[in-house]
Amino acid sequence: MNLDQYTTLFEQAPFGYLVVDADLCVKAVNRVAARLLELAKKDLRQKRFSDFIVAADRPRFDTWCRRALSTGRPQSGDVQLISCAGNMFCAHLQCLAESNGSGDETLLLVGVVDITDRKEIETQLTAECDNLRGILNAMEDGVYIVDERHEIEYINPALQKEFGPIDSRKCYEYFHNRRSVCPWCKNEAVFAGRTVRWDWYSARTEKTYDLVDTPLKKADGSILKLEIFRDITSRKHAESSMLESEERFRVAFETSPNAVAIADIDTGVIVSVNEGFTEFTGYAKEAVIGNSSVDIPIWANPEDRERMVAELRRAGEINNLEAAFRTRSGQI
């Protein structure tokens, strides 16, 4: 390692560099390394560089140095350094073994890069990832993350409870017991940047899920798909029961031989009437729906409707009210 021919490059390098012997004593140091270690260059010479490494990291550094000396291959890793002023910082070290100019001694060139800011960012990102994972793990809804190759990268406990362990299966194998990609797969749309929402019934769990598929961008720019499973089986059953109830009511309403009308209690505006009503009053549906009993005087005595409304407000229902009605032809 002939420093003379590299003196300018060594000194002006944007990173810290030291030359140490086999005992790790400093033989040469550039200005950046001296600034990082907060000691004059002349005072750093003959000090052991390993003394600036925190005790917990020294064994790893010693291993790198031995490997570099024995193999001739560069060795690198991250450690914590303590400057002469007692300030601690994270550094990335790279060790390279070279013979000195005369060839009678092997020296180590140690590169030092301050990565404190990067480590702080990594720590923050790790904390954020841990927080996100904690949130997803605590969710009652199922959540999983899959890549473009259909490999499941994450699945929360709620979903594993429903579908079991992954066992290295792809998403179409895990959820659908298929050997190939599902024809209904939404991945193409999601990886194109769109959020997709759809319902899916699982014969395996006998449940219906509301699924939300959304793109999740990684730090390296690649895209993953995050899918949220919400169990809506009870809601679907309720909707189905309501539709059945509405259908039964519709059939009973339309086929009843009695005259039946649905009207707003405050305004008297008629919302719907059945065939029995049109036959009884002589008014066609189109003539009465949307109009009130004031516009269509079917009550012979308006006071009767007022009595009906008052009793409905009081008791919620009314039975056996006798009243006179007027047909379209005027017959009472």
C-alpha positions in Angstrom: 0.0 0.0 0.0 2.0 2.9 -1.3 0.4 6.0 0.3 2.7 8.4 -1.5 1.0 7.9 -4.9 -2.5 8.2 -3.4 -1.8 10.9 -0.8 -4.1 13.5 -2.5 -6.9 11.1 -3.1 -6.6 9.7 0.4 -6.6 13.1 2.0 -9.4 14.7 -0.1 -11.8 11.7 0.0 -15.3 12.5 1.1 -15.3 9.6 3.5 -13.1 8.8 6.5 -10.1 6.5 5.8 -7.4 5.1 8.2 -4.5 2.8 7.6 -3.9 0.3 10.4 -1.4 -2.5 11.0 -2.1 -6.1 12.0 -2.4 -4.9 15.6 -5.0 -2.3 14.5 -2.7 0.6 15.4 -3.4 3.7 13.3 -0.5 4.4 10.8 -2.2 7.1 8.8 -5.5 8.9 8.8 -7.3 11.5 6.6 -9.0 14.6 7.6 -12.6 13.2 7.5 -11.7 10.3 9.8 -9.9 12.7 12.2 -13.0 14.9 12.2 -15.4 12.0 12.9 -13.1 10.7 15.7 -12.7 14.3 17.0 -8.9 14.1 17.5 -6.0 15.7 15.6 -4.4 13.5 12.9 -1.0 13.4 14.6 -2.7 12.4 17.9 -4.6 9.5 16.3 -1.4 7.8 15.0 -0.4 4.8 17.0 -3.8 4.6 18.8 -5.7 1.4 18.3 -8.6 1.9 16.0 -10.6 -0.8 17.8 -10.6 1.4 20.9 -13.0 3.7 19.2 -15.5 0.9 18.6 -18.0 0.1 21.3 -17.2 -3.1 23.2 -20.1 -5.0 21.9 -19.1 -4.5 18.3 -15.3 -5.1 18.7 -15.5 -8.9 18.2 -17.3 -8.5 14.9 -14.7 -5.9 13.7 -11.8 -8.2 14.7 -13.4 -11.0 12.7 -13.7 -8.7 9.6 -10.1 -7.7 9.9 -8.8 -11.3 10.2 -10.9 -12.4 7.2 -9.6 -9.4 5.2 -6.0 -10.3 6.1 -6.4 -14.0 5.4 -8.5 -13.9 2.3 -7.6 -10.6 0.7 -11.3 -9.9 0.1 -13.0 -6.7 1.4 -15.0 -7.1 4.6 -17.7 -4.7 5.7 -20.4 -4.0 8.3 -22.0 -1.5 10.6 -20.7 -0.7 14.1 -21.1 2.1 16.7 -18.0 4.3 17.2 -17.2 6.6 20.1 -15.2 9.7 19.3 -12.4 11.0 21.6 -15.0 13.6 22.9 -17.3 10.7 23.9 -19.8 11.2 21.1 -21.3 8.0 19.8 -22.3 7.6 16.1 -23.2 4.7 13.7 -20.7 4.0 11.0 -20.3 1.7 8.1 -16.8 0.2 8.0 -15.0 -1.5 5.0 -11.7 -3.2 5.5 -9.3 -4.0 2.7 -5.9 -5.7 3.1 -2.9 -4.4 1.1 0.9 -4.9 1.4 2.9 -1.8 2.2 5.2 -0.3 -0.4 8.2 -2.5 0.5 6.1 -5.6 0.7 7.2 -6.6 4.1 4.0 -5.8 6.0 0.3 -6.2 5.3 -1.8 -3.2 6.3 -5.5 -2.6 6.4 -7.3 0.3 4.8 -10.4 1.0 6.8 -13.1 3.2 5.3 -15.5 4.9 7.7 -18.8 6.4 6.7 -21.1 8.1 9.2 -24.6 6.5 8.8 -26.2 7.9 11.9 -28.9 9.7 9.9 -29.6 6.7 7.8 -29.8 4.5 10.9 -32.2 6.9 12.5 -34.4 6.8 9.4 -34.2 3.0 9.4 -35.1 3.0 13.1 -38.1 5.2 12.4 -39.2 3.1 9.5 -38.9 0.0 11.5 -40.9 1.5 14.3 -43.6 2.5 11.9 -43.6 -0.9 10.3 -43.9 -2.5 13.8 -46.8 -0.1 14.6 -48.5 -1.0 11.4 -48.0 -4.7 11.9 -49.3 -4.3 15.5 -52.4 -2.6 14.2 -53.0 -5.2 11.5 -52.4 -8.0 13.9 -55.0 -6.5 16.3 -57.7 -6.0 13.6 -60.8 -8.2 13.7 -61.0 -7.9 10.0 -58.7 -10.3 8.0 -55.7 -8.7 6.2 -53.1 -10.1 3.9 -50.4 -8.7 1.6 -49.4 -10.4 -1.7 -46.9 -9.7 -4.4 -47.3 -9.9 -8.2 -46.1 -13.5 -8.1 -49.1 -14.3 -5.8 -46.7 -15.0 -2.9 -48.3 -14.1 0.4 -45.9 -11.7 2.3 -48.1 -11.1 5.3 -51.3 -12.4 6.8 -52.8 -11.3 10.1 -54.0 -13.7 12.9 -57.7 -13.0 12.2 -57.3 -14.4 8.6 -55.2 -17.3 9.7 -57.8 -18.2 12.2 -60.3 -18.4 9.4 -58.2 -20.2 6.7 -55.3 -21.8 8.7 -51.5 -21.6 8.2 -50.1 -20.5 4.8 -47.6 -23.4 4.4 -45.8 -21.6 1.6 -48.9 -21.7 -0.6 -49.7 -19.0 -3.2 -52.9 -17.0 -2.6 -55.0 -18.9 -5.1 -53.9 -22.2 -3.4 -54.5 -20.8 0.1 -57.9 -19.3 -0.3 -59.4 -21.2 -3.3 -57.6 -24.6 -3.4 -56.7 -23.9 -7.0 -53.6 -24.9 -9.0 -53.7 -21.8 -11.2 -54.5 -18.1 -10.9 -58.2 -17.4 -10.3 -60.1 -16.1 -13.4 -61.7 -13.4 -11.2 -58.4 -12.3 -9.7 -58.3 -8.5 -9.2 -54.4 -8.3 -9.1 -54.1 -6.8 -12.6 -56.3 -3.8 -11.7 -54.6 -3.3 -8.2 -51.1 -3.5 -9.5 -52.1 -0.9 -12.1 -52.9 1.4 -9.2 -56.6 1.0 -8.7 -58.6 0.1 -5.5 -61.2 -2.6 -6.1 -64.1 -3.5 -3.8 -66.1 -6.7 -4.2 -68.0 -9.4 -2.4 -66.8 -13.0 -2.2 -68.5 -16.1 -0.7 -66.2 -18.8 0.6 -67.6 -22.3 0.5 -64.8 -23.3 2.9 -65.9 -21.0 5.7 -69.5 -20.6 4.5 -69.2 -16.9 4.9 -69.5 -13.9 2.7 -66.8 -11.2 2.8 -66.7 -7.6 1.7 -63.2 -7.4 0.1 -61.2 -4.2 -0.4 -58.1 -4.6 -2.6 -55.7 -1.7 -2.7 -52.1 -1.1 -4.0 -49.3 -0.8 -1.4 -46.1 0.9 -2.5 -42.8 -0.3 -1.0 -39.8 1.8 -0.4 -38.1 0.4 -3.5 -41.0 1.4 -5.7 -42.5 -2.0 -6.2 -46.2 -2.6 -5.6 -47.9 -5.1 -3.3 -51.6 -5.8 -2.9 -53.2 -5.3 0.5 -56.6 -7.0 0.8 -59.0 -6.5 3.7 -61.6 -9.2 4.5 -64.8 -8.1 6.4 -67.3 -10.7 7.3 -70.7 -9.5 6.1 -72.5 -12.9 6.4 -75.0 -11.6 9.0 -75.7 -8.5 6.9 -76.2 -10.5 3.8 -78.6 -12.8 5.6 -80.5 -9.7 7.0 -80.6 -8.2 3.5 -81.9 -11.4 2.1 -84.6 -11.7 4.8 -85.6 -8.1 4.2 -86.0 -8.7 0.5 -88.0 -11.8 1.2 -90.2 -9.9 3.6 -90.6 -7.0 1.1 -91.6 -9.4 -1.6 -94.2 -11.1 0.7 -95.6 -7.7 1.6 -95.7 -6.6 -2.1 -97.6 -9.8 -3.1 -100.0 -9.4 -0.2 -100.5 -5.7 -1.0 -101.0 -6.1 -4.7 -103.3 -9.1 -4.6 -105.5 -8.1 -1.6 -109.2 -7.8 -2.7 -109.5 -5.0 -0.1 -108.7 -1.4 -0.9 -105.3 -0.6 0.4 -103.4 2.7 0.2 -100.0 4.0 1.6 -100.0 7.7 2.4 -97.8 10.2 4.2 -99.3 10.8 7.6 -98.5 14.5 7.7 -99.4 15.6 4.2 -101.8 12.9 3.1 -99.8 12.4 -0.1 -100.5 9.0 -1.5 -97.4 6.9 -2.1 -99.0 3.7 -3.4 -102.3 2.0 -4.0 -103.4 -1.5 -5.0 -105.9 -2.8 -7.5 -108.5 -3.1 -4.8 -108.3 0.6 -4.2 -108.7 1.5 -7.9 -111.7 -0.8 -8.2 -113.2 0.6 -5.0 -112.7 4.3 -5.7 -112.7 4.3 -9.5 -109.5 6.3 -9.6 -106.6 4.9 -11.7 -103.2 4.6 -9.9 -101.7 7.3 -12.0 -104.4 9.7 -10.9 -103.8 9.3 -7.2 -100.2 8.5 -6.6 -98.3 11.7 -5.7 -101.5 13.6 -4.9 -103.1 14.1 -1.5 -106.6 13.4 -0.2 -107.2 17.2 -0.5 -106.6 17.0 -4.2 -108.6 13.8 -4.5 -111.5 14.1 -2.1 -112.0 10.4 -1.3 -112.8 11.3 2.3 -116.5 12.4 2.3 -115.9 14.0 5.7 -112.3 15.4 6.1 -112.8 15.3 9.9 -112.7 11.5 9.7 -109.2 11.6 8.4 -108.2 14.0 11.2 -109.6 11.5 13.8 -107.7 8.7 12.2 -104.4 10.6 12.2 -104.8 11.7 15.8 -105.4 8.1 16.9 -102.5 6.8 14.9 -100.2 9.4 16.5 -101.5 8.4 19.9 -101.6 4.6 19.7 -99.6 3.7 16.6 -102.6 1.9 15.0 -106.3 2.2 14.5 -109.0 -0.4 14.1 -112.8 -0.3 13.3 -113.0 3.3 12.3 -116.1 3.9 10.3 -116.0 6.6 7.7 -117.7 7.7 4.5 -115.8 7.7 1.3 -116.5 9.3 -2.1 -115.8 7.5 -5.3 -114.7 9.2 -8.5 -118.3 9.2 -9.7 -119.4 11.0 -6.6 -121.1 8.0 -5.0 -120.8 7.9 -1.2 
